[in-house]
């Protein structure tokens, strides 16, 4: 004798599953379209009835009525259809974009370690070492400006890394330097690096908008870390990912995107 607990209720046997209700958007579209056609049908029937009465102005009344009512109904139907199909197209586009992002995230570059793509600390151009140069209060911003634009020596750069005893301190973008000069209203010759560091917003930009990853991290992990800090554009590689450890390498957001891009 079968177990009563395992026997399905008699009222459910042979019944088809209930269909899921249509989304509100679909119901609204159907209601407006069907209602518009019914309105047109009733309007035509009413005008035909008036014309049967024999009124001399029946033709003019019908023309004015159609001229007034039909554009309104057409606007309703057009708006609903435009909303319905544009929303559907947006959903398809969003799904396609999500799929492309997932494929890119699973690309061949994501398993590569940062050590394979980073710029080694010894190869960072125009690296600024506080242990070998003047202290901030004696460094004119004009000196940094010349390093950026290449008038001191070598080609111009857009970012400058600062270290002290091999440990990362700052990464300054040329846009940050220019923004500070505009904000201060003074020339680069009149200001020092200490003046820039005294500005809390400038200090935040050059010291906080950076992420640290261990040398064993993959490019995918580095990208996740970079995405976790809004506004960050630079990745510093240390032995364990600790900010106090010696800098081993550096990856910019541009280099990271290039490394992750499919070949």
Secondary structure as a PSIPRED ss2 file (coil, helix, strand):
# PSIPRED VFORMAT (PSIPRED V4.0)

   1 X C   1.000  0.000  0.000
   2 X C   1.000  0.000  0.000
   3 X C   1.000  0.000  0.000
   4 X H   0.000  1.000  0.000
   5 X H   0.000  1.000  0.000
   6 X H   0.000  1.000  0.000
   7 X C   1.000  0.000  0.000
   8 X C   1.000  0.000  0.000
   9 X C   1.000  0.000  0.000
  10 X H   0.000  1.000  0.000
  11 X H   0.000  1.000  0.000
  12 X H   0.000  1.000  0.000
  13 X C   1.000  0.000  0.000
  14 X C   1.000  0.000  0.000
  15 X C   1.000  0.000  0.000
  16 X C   1.000  0.000  0.000
  17 X C   1.000  0.000  0.000
  18 X C   1.000  0.000  0.000
  19 X C   1.000  0.000  0.000
  20 X C   1.000  0.000  0.000
  21 X C   1.000  0.000  0.000
  22 X C   1.000  0.000  0.000
  23 X C   1.000  0.000  0.000
  24 X H   0.000  1.000  0.000
  25 X H   0.000  1.000  0.000
  26 X H   0.000  1.000  0.000
  27 X H   0.000  1.000  0.000
  28 X H   0.000  1.000  0.000
  29 X H   0.000  1.000  0.000
  30 X H   0.000  1.000  0.000
  31 X H   0.000  1.000  0.000
  32 X H   0.000  1.000  0.000
  33 X H   0.000  1.000  0.000
  34 X H   0.000  1.000  0.000
  35 X H   0.000  1.000  0.000
  36 X H   0.000  1.000  0.000
  37 X H   0.000  1.000  0.000
  38 X H   0.000  1.000  0.000
  39 X H   0.000  1.000  0.000
  40 X H   0.000  1.000  0.000
  41 X H   0.000  1.000  0.000
  42 X H   0.000  1.000  0.000
  43 X H   0.000  1.000  0.000
  44 X H   0.000  1.000  0.000
  45 X H   0.000  1.000  0.000
  46 X H   0.000  1.000  0.000
  47 X H   0.000  1.000  0.000
  48 X H   0.000  1.000  0.000
  49 X H   0.000  1.000  0.000
  50 X H   0.000  1.000  0.000
  51 X H   0.000  1.000  0.000
  52 X H   0.000  1.000  0.000
  53 X H   0.000  1.000  0.000
  54 X C   1.000  0.000  0.000
  55 X C   1.000  0.000  0.000
  56 X C   1.000  0.000  0.000
  57 X C   1.000  0.000  0.000
  58 X H   0.000  1.000  0.000
  59 X H   0.000  1.000  0.000
  60 X H   0.000  1.000  0.000
  61 X H   0.000  1.000  0.000
  62 X H   0.000  1.000  0.000
  63 X H   0.000  1.000  0.000
  64 X H   0.000  1.000  0.000
  65 X H   0.000  1.000  0.000
  66 X H   0.000  1.000  0.000
  67 X H   0.000  1.000  0.000
  68 X H   0.000  1.000  0.000
  69 X H   0.000  1.000  0.000
  70 X H   0.000  1.000  0.000
  71 X H   0.000  1.000  0.000
  72 X H   0.000  1.000  0.000
  73 X H   0.000  1.000  0.000
  74 X H   0.000  1.000  0.000
  75 X H   0.000  1.000  0.000
  76 X H   0.000  1.000  0.000
  77 X H   0.000  1.000  0.000
  78 X H   0.000  1.000  0.000
  79 X H   0.000  1.000  0.000
  80 X H   0.000  1.000  0.000
  81 X H   0.000  1.000  0.000
  82 X H   0.000  1.000  0.000
  83 X H   0.000  1.000  0.000
  84 X H   0.000  1.000  0.000
  85 X H   0.000  1.000  0.000
  86 X H   0.000  1.000  0.000
  87 X H   0.000  1.000  0.000
  88 X H   0.000  1.000  0.000
  89 X H   0.000  1.000  0.000
  90 X H   0.000  1.000  0.000
  91 X H   0.000  1.000  0.000
  92 X H   0.000  1.000  0.000
  93 X H   0.000  1.000  0.000
  94 X H   0.000  1.000  0.000
  95 X H   0.000  1.000  0.000
  96 X H   0.000  1.000  0.000
  97 X H   0.000  1.000  0.000
  98 X H   0.000  1.000  0.000
  99 X H   0.000  1.000  0.000
 100 X H   0.000  1.000  0.000
 101 X H   0.000  1.000  0.000
 102 X H   0.000  1.000  0.000
 103 X H   0.000  1.000  0.000
 104 X H   0.000  1.000  0.000
 105 X H   0.000  1.000  0.000
 106 X C   1.000  0.000  0.000
 107 X C   1.000  0.000  0.000
 108 X H   0.000  1.000  0.000
 109 X H   0.000  1.000  0.000
 110 X H   0.000  1.000  0.000
 111 X H   0.000  1.000  0.000
 112 X C   1.000  0.000  0.000
 113 X E   0.000  0.000  1.000
 114 X H   0.000  1.000  0.000
 115 X H   0.000  1.000  0.000
 116 X H   0.000  1.000  0.000
 117 X H   0.000  1.000  0.000
 118 X C   1.000  0.000  0.000
 119 X E   0.000  0.000  1.000
 120 X E   0.000  0.000  1.000
 121 X H   0.000  1.000  0.000
 122 X H   0.000  1.000  0.000
 123 X H   0.000  1.000  0.000
 124 X C   1.000  0.000  0.000
 125 X C   1.000  0.000  0.000
 126 X C   1.000  0.000  0.000
 127 X C   1.000  0.000  0.000
 128 X E   0.000  0.000  1.000
 129 X E   0.000  0.000  1.000
 130 X C   1.000  0.000  0.000
 131 X C   1.000  0.000  0.000
 132 X C   1.000  0.000  0.000
 133 X C   1.000  0.000  0.000
 134 X C   1.000  0.000  0.000
 135 X C   1.000  0.000  0.000
 136 X H   0.000  1.000  0.000
 137 X H   0.000  1.000  0.000
 138 X H   0.000  1.000  0.000
 139 X C   1.000  0.000  0.000
 140 X E   0.000  0.000  1.000
 141 X H   0.000  1.000  0.000
 142 X H   0.000  1.000  0.000
 143 X H   0.000  1.000  0.000
 144 X H   0.000  1.000  0.000
 145 X H   0.000  1.000  0.000
 146 X H   0.000  1.000  0.000
 147 X H   0.000  1.000  0.000
 148 X H   0.000  1.000  0.000
 149 X H   0.000  1.000  0.000
 150 X C   1.000  0.000  0.000
 151 X C   1.000  0.000  0.000
 152 X C   1.000  0.000  0.000
 153 X C   1.000  0.000  0.000
 154 X C   1.000  0.000  0.000
 155 X C   1.000  0.000  0.000
 156 X C   1.000  0.000  0.000
 157 X C   1.000  0.000  0.000
 158 X C   1.000  0.000  0.000
 159 X E   0.000  0.000  1.000
 160 X E   0.000  0.000  1.000
 161 X E   0.000  0.000  1.000
 162 X E   0.000  0.000  1.000
 163 X E   0.000  0.000  1.000
 164 X E   0.000  0.000  1.000
 165 X C   1.000  0.000  0.000
 166 X C   1.000  0.000  0.000
 167 X E   0.000  0.000  1.000
 168 X E   0.000  0.000  1.000
 169 X E   0.000  0.000  1.000
 170 X E   0.000  0.000  1.000
 171 X E   0.000  0.000  1.000
 172 X E   0.000  0.000  1.000
 173 X E   0.000  0.000  1.000
 174 X H   0.000  1.000  0.000
 175 X H   0.000  1.000  0.000
 176 X H   0.000  1.000  0.000
 177 X H   0.000  1.000  0.000
 178 X H   0.000  1.000  0.000
 179 X H   0.000  1.000  0.000
 180 X H   0.000  1.000  0.000
 181 X H   0.000  1.000  0.000
 182 X H   0.000  1.000  0.000
 183 X H   0.000  1.000  0.000
 184 X H   0.000  1.000  0.000
 185 X C   1.000  0.000  0.000
 186 X C   1.000  0.000  0.000
 187 X C   1.000  0.000  0.000
 188 X H   0.000  1.000  0.000
 189 X H   0.000  1.000  0.000
 190 X H   0.000  1.000  0.000
 191 X C   1.000  0.000  0.000
 192 X E   0.000  0.000  1.000
 193 X H   0.000  1.000  0.000
 194 X H   0.000  1.000  0.000
 195 X H   0.000  1.000  0.000
 196 X H   0.000  1.000  0.000
 197 X H   0.000  1.000  0.000
 198 X C   1.000  0.000  0.000
 199 X C   1.000  0.000  0.000
 200 X H   0.000  1.000  0.000
 201 X H   0.000  1.000  0.000
 202 X H   0.000  1.000  0.000
 203 X H   0.000  1.000  0.000
 204 X H   0.000  1.000  0.000
 205 X H   0.000  1.000  0.000
 206 X H   0.000  1.000  0.000
 207 X H   0.000  1.000  0.000
 208 X C   1.000  0.000  0.000
 209 X C   1.000  0.000  0.000
 210 X C   1.000  0.000  0.000
 211 X E   0.000  0.000  1.000
 212 X E   0.000  0.000  1.000
 213 X E   0.000  0.000  1.000
 214 X E   0.000  0.000  1.000
 215 X C   1.000  0.000  0.000
 216 X C   1.000  0.000  0.000
 217 X C   1.000  0.000  0.000
 218 X E   0.000  0.000  1.000
 219 X H   0.000  1.000  0.000
 220 X H   0.000  1.000  0.000
 221 X H   0.000  1.000  0.000
 222 X H   0.000  1.000  0.000
 223 X H   0.000  1.000  0.000
 224 X H   0.000  1.000  0.000
 225 X H   0.000  1.000  0.000
 226 X H   0.000  1.000  0.000
 227 X H   0.000  1.000  0.000
 228 X C   1.000  0.000  0.000
 229 X C   1.000  0.000  0.000
 230 X C   1.000  0.000  0.000
 231 X C   1.000  0.000  0.000
 232 X C   1.000  0.000  0.000
 233 X C   1.000  0.000  0.000
 234 X E   0.000  0.000  1.000
 235 X E   0.000  0.000  1.000
 236 X E   0.000  0.000  1.000
 237 X E   0.000  0.000  1.000
 238 X E   0.000  0.000  1.000
 239 X C   1.000  0.000  0.000
 240 X E   0.000  0.000  1.000
 241 X C   1.000  0.000  0.000
 242 X C   1.000  0.000  0.000
 243 X C   1.000  0.000  0.000
 244 X C   1.000  0.000  0.000
 245 X C   1.000  0.000  0.000
 246 X E   0.000  0.000  1.000
 247 X E   0.000  0.000  1.000
 248 X E   0.000  0.000  1.000
 249 X E   0.000  0.000  1.000
 250 X E   0.000  0.000  1.000
 251 X E   0.000  0.000  1.000
 252 X E   0.000  0.000  1.000
 253 X H   0.000  1.000  0.000
 254 X H   0.000  1.000  0.000
 255 X H   0.000  1.000  0.000
 256 X H   0.000  1.000  0.000
 257 X H   0.000  1.000  0.000
 258 X H   0.000  1.000  0.000
 259 X H   0.000  1.000  0.000
 260 X H   0.000  1.000  0.000
 261 X C   1.000  0.000  0.000
 262 X C   1.000  0.000  0.000
 263 X C   1.000  0.000  0.000
